[in-house]
Amino acid sequence: MSKGFWNKLKKPFFVLAPMADVTDPAFRIIIAKYGKPDVMWTEFVSADGLFSSAKNILMRDLEFDESERPIVAQFFSPKKDLMKKAAELAVELGFDGIDINMGCPDKNIVKQGSGSAMIKKPKEAREIIRATIEGAGDLPVSVKTRIGFNQNEIETWLPEILAENPAVVILHARTKKDMSKVPAKWDVIKRAVEIRDELESETLIIGNGDIKNLKEGRKRVHETGCDGVMIGRGIFGNPWFFSEYEPTIEEKVAVLVEHTKLFEEMMLDRKSFAVMKKHFKAYINGFDGAKDLRVELMEKVQNSEDLIKILKNHGFKIA
């Protein structure tokens, strides 16, 4: 199948993980401005919801700015016909690629038969990949998944995915059972690359899990032979992650204010301001008094005006 933009990227590539209530359109614009990754992902979007009365709300999650390209739309559903329709919609909306979420460990998603539940249903998983590729036209389709459900199943699970020839497989180096409670098992990523090569597949392999900086990412690529690395939690409070720029405390605070204002402008009609607060503790760290300031921000801030007032009280100059 088509690899689309993936063929144009210089290896190894470093991409931003889709994270619910984190990588929303406002945060992605900030990241694109200060440290753009090689590829962006939307938050995951329910294909079932897209073709229901919730469509107008969920369509907002598929908004993106030209500065974010290449950008991939991520969908989930246990229904192949809806995944095909979602892929067709992504084509209409002008996305650069489509990703299938087969790794989310959230119990509600698993209960629906989606996310990591797909690992237990390889036949249905393959049908969903096939239908998505059919709906995607010339757009490349990737699959984001885990190394297993309750245990490492890479020897059986990965060949099932590769049989459908997706452009890319992103492997979170933990099982569903592991959640994020144990260290990522990068030795399994190495084995995944070996399996891919043994099967003479042309699918690209991206590893994911516990990468704290690009230096560590490059080391993992060297150790495993994977084509690229996806970064999730490492991006918190650090939009400069992919540029490897080391910001000053003042720069971090200034971008926190910019991010908060953009969140208010773009997201408040559909998300609670509390979603933005999770970023406060990530931006505000690494200096004397950071902990007390974080506590105050979490307790007292209800909008960007509150944020600016408290930051000024703590001696920060806000433009």
SVG drawing of the C-alpha trace seen along z (x, -y; Angstrom):
<svg xmlns="http://www.w3.org/2000/svg" viewBox="-28 -43 51 59">
<polyline fill="none" stroke="black" stroke-width="0.4" points="0.0,0.0 1.0,-3.7 3.5,-5.0 2.7,-8.5 4.7,-11.1 6.5,-8.5 8.7,-7.8 9.9,-11.4 11.0,-11.5 14.6,-11.2 15.3,-8.3 15.2,-8.0 12.0,-10.1 10.7,-11.4 6.9,-11.8 4.4,-13.0 2.1,-10.5 -1.6,-11.1 -2.7,-11.6 -6.3,-12.2 -6.9,-15.6 -3.2,-16.5 -2.5,-16.8 -5.5,-18.9 -5.4,-21.4 -4.2,-24.2 -1.2,-22.2 -0.3,-21.0 -0.1,-24.5 2.3,-25.4 4.4,-22.4 4.5,-23.1 5.8,-26.6 8.5,-25.8 9.7,-22.3 8.0,-20.6 8.2,-16.8 8.5,-14.9 4.8,-13.9 1.8,-15.0 -1.2,-12.9 -4.7,-14.1 -6.2,-12.8 -8.0,-9.5 -11.5,-9.9 -14.3,-7.4 -15.5,-6.4 -18.8,-5.3 -19.2,-8.8 -18.3,-10.5 -21.3,-8.9 -23.8,-9.6 -25.5,-12.6 -22.1,-13.4 -20.5,-14.1 -20.4,-17.9 -18.5,-17.7 -16.1,-15.1 -15.4,-16.9 -13.8,-19.6 -11.1,-17.1 -10.2,-16.8 -9.4,-20.4 -5.8,-21.1 -3.5,-24.0 -1.3,-23.9 1.7,-24.3 1.2,-20.9 1.7,-18.9 2.3,-16.1 -0.6,-15.2 -2.3,-11.9 -5.9,-11.4 -6.3,-8.6 -9.6,-6.6 -10.9,-3.7 -13.9,-1.4 -14.6,2.3 -16.7,1.8 -14.9,2.1 -17.6,0.3 -17.3,-2.8 -13.5,-2.7 -13.7,-2.7 -16.1,-5.7 -13.8,-7.5 -10.8,-6.9 -12.9,-8.4 -13.7,-11.4 -10.0,-11.9 -9.3,-12.0 -12.0,-14.7 -10.6,-16.7 -7.1,-16.8 -5.1,-14.7 -1.7,-13.3 -2.3,-9.9 -4.7,-7.7 -3.9,-5.7 -5.8,-2.9 -5.8,-2.8 -5.3,0.8 -3.4,0.0 -5.5,-2.1 -5.7,-0.4 -8.6,-2.4 -11.2,0.0 -14.2,-1.8 -12.5,-1.6 -11.5,2.1 -15.1,2.9 -16.3,1.6 -14.0,4.1 -11.6,1.3 -8.1,0.2 -6.0,2.9 -8.9,5.3 -8.1,5.8 -5.0,7.7 -7.3,10.5 -9.2,10.5 -6.6,10.7 -9.1,11.8 -11.3,8.8 -8.2,6.5 -7.1,7.6 -10.5,6.9 -10.5,3.4 -7.0,2.6 -8.2,3.8 -11.3,1.7 -9.4,-1.4 -6.9,-1.0 -9.8,-0.6 -11.3,-3.9 -8.0,-5.7 -7.4,-5.8 -3.8,-7.1 -3.3,-8.0 -0.9,-5.8 -2.5,-3.8 -0.6,-3.1 -1.5,-0.9 -0.6,-2.0 -0.7,0.9 1.0,2.7 3.3,5.8 0.4,7.8 -2.6,7.9 -1.7,9.7 1.7,10.8 4.2,10.3 2.5,11.6 4.7,10.0 5.6,13.3 1.9,13.9 0.4,10.4 2.8,8.5 2.7,11.0 -1.1,10.7 -0.8,6.9 2.0,7.1 0.0,9.5 -2.3,6.5 0.7,4.4 0.1,1.1 2.6,-1.7 3.7,-1.9 3.3,0.0 3.8,-2.0 4.6,0.3 4.2,-0.8 6.7,1.4 4.3,2.6 1.3,4.8 -2.2,3.6 -1.8,5.1 1.4,3.2 -0.4,-0.2 2.5,-2.5 3.4,-1.0 6.6,0.9 9.5,-0.2 9.1,0.0 10.5,3.3 12.6,2.0 14.2,5.5 10.7,6.4 10.9,3.6 14.2,5.1 12.5,8.4 9.6,6.7 12.1,5.3 13.6,8.8 10.2,10.3 9.4,7.6 12.7,8.3 12.2,12.1 8.8,11.7 10.3,9.4 7.7,6.7 8.3,3.1 6.2,1.8 8.1,-0.8 8.4,-0.1 8.2,-3.0 9.0,-2.3 7.3,-4.1 7.8,-4.2 9.8,-6.1 11.8,-8.3 12.9,-11.4 14.9,-13.2 16.0,-12.8 19.5,-11.6 17.8,-8.6 15.6,-8.2 18.6,-7.9 20.1,-5.4 17.0,-3.2 17.0,-3.4 20.7,-2.3 19.9,0.6 16.8,1.9 17.0,1.0 13.6,-0.6 12.8,-3.4 11.7,-6.0 10.5,-6.8 7.2,-8.2 7.3,-10.4 4.4,-10.8 4.8,-11.9 8.2,-13.4 6.5,-16.3 4.7,-17.5 5.7,-21.1 8.4,-21.0 7.1,-22.2 10.8,-22.5 11.4,-18.7 11.9,-18.0 14.1,-21.1 16.4,-20.1 16.4,-23.8 16.9,-24.3 14.4,-27.0 14.9,-29.4 12.4,-29.3 11.1,-32.7 10.6,-31.3 8.7,-28.3 6.4,-30.6 5.8,-32.8 4.8,-29.8 2.6,-28.5 0.7,-31.8 0.6,-31.6 -0.6,-28.0 -3.3,-28.9 -4.7,-31.8 -4.8,-29.6 -6.6,-26.8 -9.2,-29.4 -9.6,-30.7 -9.9,-27.3 -11.1,-24.7 -13.3,-26.2 -16.5,-25.6 -15.9,-21.9 -13.4,-21.2 -13.2,-22.2 -10.4,-24.6 -9.3,-21.8 -7.9,-20.0 -5.4,-22.8 -4.3,-22.6 -2.6,-19.3 0.0,-21.3 0.7,-23.7 2.8,-21.2 4.8,-20.3 5.7,-23.8 6.3,-25.0 9.3,-23.0 13.1,-23.2 13.4,-26.3 13.1,-27.4 9.5,-27.9 8.2,-25.9 6.2,-23.5 4.5,-26.2 3.7,-28.1 2.2,-24.9 0.0,-24.3 -1.3,-27.9 -1.9,-27.7 -3.8,-24.4 -6.0,-25.7 -6.7,-29.3 -6.5,-29.5 -9.8,-29.5 -8.6,-31.4 -5.6,-33.0 -6.2,-36.3 -5.8,-34.4 -2.7,-32.7 -1.0,-36.0 -1.9,-37.7 -0.4,-34.9 2.7,-34.6 3.3,-38.4 2.9,-38.1 5.7,-35.6 8.0,-38.0 7.6,-36.9 7.4,-39.5 4.5,-38.7 4.3,-40.6"/>
</svg>
